[in-house]
Amino acid sequence: MQKRLGVVGIVVEDISAAEEINAVLHEFSSVIVGRMGVPYRERGVSVVSIIVDGTGDEISALTGRLGRVRNVSVKTALAKETRQEDV
């Protein structure tokens, strides 16, 4: 299956979800290239962006698991094409 490159955006509305989010991200670490989290104190949320490189099934599984965490919103944007020279 073809690998896809993309970004997953996560908005965490309750910091108590952080432990569960981190557990999911650890489980899917093989498709995560990098991540950045920023607390937005004025709004009482945290925003996390994750660069992913994996199959559609792997990325869907990751975002599906994150989407089931309470008080968490998830959106994904994937590149239209990924170069396959290194795959």
C-alpha positions as CSV (number, residue, x, y, z in Angstrom):
1,M,0.0,0.0,0.0
2,Q,1.2,3.5,-0.8
3,K,2.5,5.7,2.0
4,R,1.1,9.2,2.5
5,L,2.6,12.3,4.0
6,G,0.4,14.6,6.0
7,V,-0.3,16.6,9.1
8,V,-2.7,15.8,11.9
9,G,-4.1,18.7,13.9
10,I,-5.4,18.1,17.4
11,V,-7.2,20.5,19.7
12,V,-7.3,19.4,23.3
13,E,-10.0,21.1,25.3
14,D,-9.3,19.3,28.6
15,I,-5.7,18.8,29.7
16,S,-6.8,15.6,31.6
17,A,-6.9,13.9,28.1
18,A,-3.1,14.3,27.7
19,E,-2.2,11.0,29.2
20,E,-4.5,9.1,26.8
21,I,-3.4,11.1,23.8
22,N,0.2,10.4,24.6
23,A,-0.5,6.7,24.9
24,V,-2.1,6.7,21.4
25,L,0.8,8.7,19.9
26,H,3.3,6.2,21.5
27,E,1.4,3.3,20.0
28,F,1.5,4.9,16.5
29,S,5.1,6.2,16.8
30,S,6.2,4.3,13.7
31,V,4.2,6.7,11.5
32,I,5.0,9.9,13.4
33,V,7.8,12.0,11.9
34,G,7.5,14.9,14.4
35,R,5.2,16.7,16.7
36,M,4.7,20.1,18.2
37,G,2.4,21.0,21.1
38,V,1.4,24.5,22.1
39,P,-0.7,25.4,25.1
40,Y,-3.0,28.3,24.3
41,R,-3.7,29.5,27.9
42,E,-5.9,32.4,26.9
43,R,-8.4,30.0,25.4
44,G,-7.8,27.1,27.9
45,V,-6.8,24.6,25.2
46,S,-3.7,23.0,23.8
47,V,-3.0,22.5,20.1
48,V,-0.8,19.7,18.8
49,S,0.4,19.2,15.2
50,I,1.8,15.9,14.1
51,I,3.6,15.2,10.9
52,V,2.8,11.7,9.7
53,D,4.2,9.4,7.0
54,G,2.3,6.1,6.7
55,T,-0.3,4.1,4.8
56,G,-3.9,5.4,4.7
57,D,-4.9,2.6,7.0
58,E,-2.3,3.5,9.6
59,I,-3.1,7.2,9.5
60,S,-6.8,6.5,9.7
61,A,-6.3,4.2,12.7
62,L,-4.3,6.8,14.5
63,T,-6.8,9.6,13.9
64,G,-9.7,7.3,14.7
65,R,-8.3,6.5,18.0
66,L,-7.5,10.1,18.8
67,G,-11.0,11.1,17.7
68,R,-12.5,8.8,20.3
69,V,-10.7,10.6,23.2
70,R,-13.1,12.8,25.1
71,N,-12.7,16.6,24.6
72,V,-10.4,16.2,21.7
73,S,-10.9,17.3,18.1
74,V,-8.9,15.9,15.2
75,K,-8.4,16.9,11.6
76,T,-6.1,15.5,8.9
77,A,-4.6,16.9,5.8
78,L,-2.7,14.6,3.4
79,A,-0.5,15.4,0.5
80,K,-2.0,14.5,-2.9
81,E,1.1,12.6,-4.0
82,T,4.1,11.2,-2.2
83,R,7.4,10.5,-3.9
84,Q,8.1,6.8,-3.7
85,E,11.9,6.8,-4.3
86,D,12.7,5.8,-0.7
87,V,9.8,3.5,-0.1
